[in-house]
Amino acid sequence: MKEFLWVSAIVGLVVSGYLIALQRDISTVNIFCSEMKAGLDVRKIAAIANKYDVGFGNIRDPKSVDNRVLGNKVSGNENVWYFVVASPMTVGEHSCGVYHNNNVVLSAKISG
């Protein structure tokens, strides 16, 4: 019986730790997305992504705007780009999608 209690306690701690980390991960993406307001200068995106430790590659690179590589160009739209910042622990199920025109953020939406 004593061994069962130890195993139960350890499993409980692991599950609790995972849930806390998952909630933190989701919350961080939500906070990042809340700062992606229409009209925000895209040159500020890298600093915000670094501040919250979200996104990878070009999203965190301050030169990506000048190099026109901040996201993928939206087909059929001459001057609109799109990128996603996802919560790693949700394997992309929870994310923030951002549209911009390489000057300002046009819109941002949380999914998942």
Backbone hydrogen bonds, N-H to C=O, Kabsch-Sander energy under -0.5 kcal/mol:
donor,donor_aa,acceptor,acceptor_aa,energy
5,L,1,M,-1.9
6,W,2,K,-1.9
7,V,3,E,-2.6
8,S,4,F,-2.7
9,A,5,L,-2.4
10,I,6,W,-2.5
11,V,7,V,-2.7
12,G,8,S,-2.5
13,L,9,A,-2.3
14,V,10,I,-2.5
15,V,11,V,-2.7
16,S,12,G,-2.4
17,G,13,L,-2.6
18,Y,14,V,-2.4
19,L,15,V,-2.5
20,I,16,S,-2.3
21,A,17,G,-2.4
22,L,18,Y,-2.7
23,Q,19,L,-2.3
24,R,20,I,-2.1
25,D,21,A,-2.4
26,I,22,L,-2.4
27,S,23,Q,-2.6
28,T,24,R,-2.4
29,V,25,D,-1.7
30,N,26,I,-2.3
31,I,27,S,-2.5
32,F,28,T,-2.4
33,C,29,V,-2.7
34,S,30,N,-2.1
35,E,31,I,-1.0
35,E,32,F,-1.0
36,M,32,F,-0.5
36,M,33,C,-1.1
37,K,35,E,-1.8
39,G,105,V,-3.0
40,L,37,K,-2.3
42,V,103,N,-1.9
44,K,41,D,-2.1
45,I,42,V,-1.3
48,I,44,K,-2.1
49,A,45,I,-2.9
50,N,46,A,-2.5
51,K,47,A,-2.2
52,Y,48,I,-1.9
53,D,49,A,-0.7
54,V,49,A,-2.3
59,I,56,F,-1.9
60,R,57,G,-1.0
61,D,58,N,-0.7
64,S,61,D,-1.7
67,N,63,K,-2.1
68,R,65,V,-1.2
69,V,64,S,-2.9
70,L,64,S,-0.7
71,G,69,V,-1.6
72,N,82,Y,-2.8
74,V,80,V,-3.3
77,N,74,V,-1.8
80,V,77,N,-1.0
81,W,100,H,-3.3
82,Y,72,N,-2.2
83,F,98,V,-2.1
85,V,96,C,-2.4
86,A,84,V,-0.5
87,S,94,H,-2.8
90,T,87,S,-1.5
91,V,88,P,-1.5
92,G,87,S,-1.3
93,E,90,T,-1.6
95,S,93,E,-0.5
95,S,111,S,-2.6
96,C,85,V,-2.4
97,G,109,K,-2.9
98,V,83,F,-3.0
99,Y,107,S,-2.8
100,H,81,W,-2.2
101,N,104,V,-1.9
103,N,104,V,-0.5
105,V,40,L,-2.2
106,L,99,Y,-3.0
107,S,99,Y,-1.5
109,K,97,G,-2.3
111,S,95,S,-2.7
